[in-house]
C-alpha cells in the first residue's frame, strides 16, 4: 500500500476549541435550578396531590348531600367530620393492637429466633445462618439504635403534619371551589 512516512515530530498538535454559547450556558443553569427547585418542592407537591385525592374521594358524598337539599358548607363540614370520626375510631382500634403486637414480638423474640434457628439447622445450606441467628443479640441492637429511633419518630411527626396540611388544604379546596376555578 505504498511507502510509509515517519510522523512529523516538528508539526504542532491540532488544537480543538469548544466554545459554549451564552444561551447554552443559561439553559444548563436554568435546568439545574429547576431540578433543585423540584427536589425541594417534592413535599409541597405531595401534599397538593394528597389534598386532591381527598377532594376526589369526598366530593361525591358532598354532592349527594347537596342533592338532598343540604347547604354546601354544612355538607362539607359534615363529611369531613364523619371522615375524621372514622379516622380517629380506626386509629383507636389499630394503634393499641399494633403496640401490643410489637410488645409481644419483643417478649417472644428469643423463642421465635430459636425456633427459626432449629428449622434452619435441618439443611446444610442454611446451618451457618442458624448459628448466626443464635448469636444475634436483638436487645443490644435496639439499645444501640436509639438515635435512629428518635430520628425516625421525628420523620413520622413530619409525615403526620403533612397529612394534616393535606386535609386542611382539601377542606379549603372544597369550601372555596368557585375561586379555585378562576
PLY file of the C-alpha trace (Angstrom):
ply
format ascii 1.0
element vertex 182
property float x
property float y
property float z
element edge 181
property int vertex1
property int vertex2
end_header
0.00 0.00 0.00
2.67 2.48 -0.60
5.64 3.89 1.19
5.17 4.69 4.84
6.21 8.04 6.14
7.59 8.73 9.52
5.41 11.01 11.62
6.44 14.65 11.54
7.69 15.44 15.01
8.03 19.13 14.27
4.34 19.58 13.40
2.21 21.30 16.05
-0.61 19.23 17.58
-4.10 20.06 16.38
-6.00 22.37 18.72
-9.68 21.69 19.25
-11.68 24.61 20.56
-15.00 24.15 22.27
-16.97 27.32 22.60
-20.10 27.29 24.71
-22.60 29.94 23.81
-24.21 32.09 26.46
-27.62 30.67 25.56
-26.44 27.08 26.14
-24.89 28.05 29.46
-28.09 29.77 30.59
-30.18 26.74 29.56
-27.96 24.41 31.60
-28.10 26.74 34.61
-31.90 27.01 34.30
-32.21 23.21 34.15
-30.03 22.79 37.24
-32.01 25.46 39.12
-35.31 23.87 38.04
-34.20 20.43 39.18
-33.02 21.81 42.52
-36.35 23.61 42.98
-38.32 20.49 42.03
-36.41 18.37 44.54
-37.07 20.92 47.29
-40.76 21.19 46.40
-41.49 17.45 46.47
-43.19 17.63 49.91
-45.39 20.50 48.75
-46.33 18.66 45.57
-47.14 15.51 47.54
-49.35 17.48 49.95
-51.17 19.01 46.98
-51.66 15.60 45.33
-52.90 14.11 48.62
-55.35 17.01 49.04
-56.65 16.49 45.51
-57.12 12.79 46.24
-59.06 13.61 49.41
-61.24 16.05 47.47
-61.83 13.44 44.77
-62.80 10.85 47.37
-65.15 13.06 49.39
-66.81 15.21 46.72
-69.38 12.52 45.75
-70.67 12.46 49.33
-70.90 16.25 49.38
-72.74 16.23 46.03
-75.15 13.60 47.34
-75.89 15.70 50.44
-76.36 18.78 48.24
-78.94 16.86 46.19
-80.77 16.19 49.46
-81.19 19.99 49.82
-78.38 20.47 52.34
-76.18 23.56 52.11
-72.72 23.02 50.57
-70.77 24.36 53.55
-72.73 22.26 56.04
-72.41 19.18 53.80
-68.62 19.65 53.57
-68.33 20.09 57.34
-70.50 17.03 57.92
-68.49 14.86 55.50
-65.16 15.96 56.97
-66.49 15.48 60.50
-67.69 11.94 59.77
-64.41 11.13 57.98
-62.49 12.48 60.99
-64.57 10.41 63.41
-63.97 7.27 61.32
-60.23 8.02 61.17
-59.99 8.52 64.93
-62.03 5.35 65.52
-59.78 3.40 63.16
-56.65 4.63 64.92
-58.23 3.89 68.31
-58.66 0.26 67.33
-55.45 -0.20 65.35
-52.69 1.61 67.23
-53.11 -0.17 70.61
-53.27 -3.54 68.82
-50.15 -2.71 66.86
-48.30 -1.67 70.01
-49.43 -4.85 71.79
-48.20 -6.99 68.90
-44.84 -5.19 68.90
-44.53 -5.77 72.65
-45.44 -9.45 72.24
-42.86 -9.79 69.49
-40.13 -8.25 71.63
-41.03 -10.50 74.55
-41.11 -13.65 72.40
-38.19 -12.76 70.12
-35.69 -15.16 71.72
-38.09 -18.10 71.49
-39.04 -17.23 67.89
-35.39 -16.81 66.95
-34.53 -20.22 68.46
-37.43 -21.88 66.61
-36.26 -20.43 63.30
-32.65 -21.40 64.04
-33.73 -25.00 64.77
-35.59 -25.07 61.47
-32.54 -23.73 59.62
-30.23 -26.40 61.05
-32.09 -29.13 59.14
-30.39 -28.10 55.90
-26.67 -27.98 55.25
-27.17 -24.85 53.15
-28.72 -22.85 55.99
-26.88 -24.27 59.02
-24.43 -21.35 59.06
-27.34 -18.93 59.09
-28.78 -20.76 62.11
-25.55 -20.21 64.05
-25.56 -16.52 63.14
-29.19 -16.23 64.20
-28.47 -17.83 67.58
-25.60 -15.39 68.19
-27.66 -12.35 67.19
-28.46 -10.08 70.16
-31.62 -8.16 69.32
-31.82 -6.19 72.58
-28.34 -4.74 72.08
-29.30 -3.73 68.56
-32.38 -1.89 69.83
-30.39 -0.15 72.56
-27.71 0.96 70.11
-30.25 2.37 67.66
-32.00 4.86 69.93
-30.69 7.84 67.96
-32.06 6.33 64.77
-35.37 5.69 66.50
-35.55 9.32 67.58
-34.83 10.47 64.03
-37.50 8.13 62.65
-40.07 9.40 65.14
-39.29 12.96 64.05
-39.88 11.89 60.43
-43.15 10.28 61.50
-44.29 13.55 63.09
-43.32 15.38 59.91
-45.41 12.97 57.82
-48.31 13.44 60.22
-48.03 17.23 59.86
-48.02 16.91 56.06
-51.13 14.72 56.29
-52.94 17.27 58.44
-51.91 20.00 55.98
-53.34 17.92 53.12
-56.65 17.54 54.96
-56.94 21.27 55.62
-55.96 22.07 52.03
-58.63 19.67 50.78
-61.16 21.31 53.10
-60.24 24.74 51.71
-60.43 23.49 48.12
-63.93 22.16 48.69
-65.18 25.23 50.56
-63.76 27.78 48.12
-64.22 25.83 44.90
-65.57 28.81 42.96
-62.44 30.95 43.34
-60.16 27.97 42.65
-61.75 27.51 39.22
-60.67 31.01 38.28
0 1
1 2
2 3
3 4
4 5
5 6
6 7
7 8
8 9
9 10
10 11
11 12
12 13
13 14
14 15
15 16
16 17
17 18
18 19
19 20
20 21
21 22
22 23
23 24
24 25
25 26
26 27
27 28
28 29
29 30
30 31
31 32
32 33
33 34
34 35
35 36
36 37
37 38
38 39
39 40
40 41
41 42
42 43
43 44
44 45
45 46
46 47
47 48
48 49
49 50
50 51
51 52
52 53
53 54
54 55
55 56
56 57
57 58
58 59
59 60
60 61
61 62
62 63
63 64
64 65
65 66
66 67
67 68
68 69
69 70
70 71
71 72
72 73
73 74
74 75
75 76
76 77
77 78
78 79
79 80
80 81
81 82
82 83
83 84
84 85
85 86
86 87
87 88
88 89
89 90
90 91
91 92
92 93
93 94
94 95
95 96
96 97
97 98
98 99
99 100
100 101
101 102
102 103
103 104
104 105
105 106
106 107
107 108
108 109
109 110
110 111
111 112
112 113
113 114
114 115
115 116
116 117
117 118
118 119
119 120
120 121
121 122
122 123
123 124
124 125
125 126
126 127
127 128
128 129
129 130
130 131
131 132
132 133
133 134
134 135
135 136
136 137
137 138
138 139
139 140
140 141
141 142
142 143
143 144
144 145
145 146
146 147
147 148
148 149
149 150
150 151
151 152
152 153
153 154
154 155
155 156
156 157
157 158
158 159
159 160
160 161
161 162
162 163
163 164
164 165
165 166
166 167
167 168
168 169
169 170
170 171
171 172
172 173
173 174
174 175
175 176
176 177
177 178
178 179
179 180
180 181
